[in-house]
């Protein structure tokens, strides 16, 4: 079913909220009060990456820049599904490795509130993957121009 009427603009508040939060957190990881080295140390402590071929520093750059740039792209509604997908994967890894750890069931019972923000970010980014950017977006403008040209 195609989005019609007001449902066409429904992704806009989701894009603005999730995108701004992602961009802010990416910026903080790269340039904020906490140093980038601290972020790299957190990744090392979580036994990330899962392979020896990718250094924790490279993974930290990928995570931070995907949040910063991906968040900005989501706000603009440009390549929204791709930016949202990359950040959904990141949110899933954060939930899995940082919040839940190895003892999933105990962690679920003890500290559900601790990972609610990450869970909400996962839900928001997955929603954008599935529904796209909506009417008020660069994606929509480009798609409209493409259809008019054809």
N, C-alpha and C positions, 0 to 999 in steps of 0.2 A: 504494500500500500504506500503510495507516495505521500509525502508531507504536503498538507494544504493549509490554507488560512494561517492562523497563529502558530500552528505546529511547525511551520517553516522557520520561525524565529526562535523556537524553543531551545536550540543548542547555544544561542548567544550568551545567556547568563552562565551556562555551564562552561563555555569556552573562556569567558572572561575570568570567572572565578578560578577554575583549574589552571588555566594558562598563566595567570598572574602569580598564583601560588608556586607553580613550577619554576617560573622565571626567577622569582624572588629567592627560592631555595638554591637554585643553580648559581645565582649571583653570589649568595652567601658562601657557598662552598668554594667558589673560585676566588672571590675578592673580599669576603666579609671578615668580621672580627676574628672568627676562628680560622686558623691557617689552613691552606690546602694540604699541608703535610699532615695535619690532624685527620683530615678526611681520608688520606691515603692510609694512615695508621688504622683507622676504623675498618677499612676494607681488608687490610692484612689480618686484623684480629678476627674477622668473620670467615677467614679462610677463602677469601675471594681473590683472584679468580679461581675457577675450578680447574684450570689447566696451567701448566708451567710456561706455556708459550706467550701468555699475556701478563705483563707486569701489573701489580696493583696500581702503580702510577698511571698507566695507560687506561686502566679500567676506571679510575677516579676521574680522569679527564673526560672520558666518554660519558660517564654518568652525569657529571656536573654540566658539561656543555649541552648534553641532550635535554637536560632540565631547563637550562637558560634559553637556548635557541628554540627548543621544542615548545616551551611555554610561550615564547613570543610568537611563534608561528601559529600556535593554537588560538591565541588572542586575536590575531589577524585573520584567522580562518584560511590559512594558506598551507597546503599539503597536510591538512588537519588529520586525516586518518593515519598517515605515516608517523607524524609527530606524536599523536596520541598512542599509537601502538608501541613505539619505542619507550615511551614513558610508562605505559601499562606494564611492560616487561620489567622495567626498573622497579616499579611499585611492588610487583609480585616478588621480585628478588628481595627487596627490603622486608616485606612481610615474612617471607620464608626464612631468610638467614638472620635478620636482626631481631625481629619481634618474636618469632616462634622458636627459632633455634632447633635443637634436636628433639626436645620433649614437647611436641605439639599440643597434646591434650592437656598437660599440666599448665602450659602457658595460656591456652585458651581460657581455662578456668580462673587463673590467677590474675591476668592482666589484659582483659579485653580492651579496656580503655586506652592502654598504651599504644595499640596499633590501629585505633579507629581512624586517625588522619590518613594513614597509609592505605587503609581499606577504602576510605572514601575517595582517595585519589585513584585507586585502581578502578573503582566503580565509575568514576567520572570519565577517565580516559577510555575505558572499554565502551562506555556509552557513545563517546565521540567516534570511536573506531566503527561502531555499528551504524550510527545514524549520519555521520558526516558533519560538516560545519554548519549546515543550514543556509538560509537565504541571505543573511547579512554577512557575507564572507567573500574573500578573494576567490576561494574555490568556486563559489556560486557564480561570481562574475565571469571567471574564465570558462566555466562550463556553458553559461548562457551565450557568450561570444562564440564558442566553438559550435554550438547548435545553430546559431544564426548564420554562421559562415557556410555551414553544410547544406 
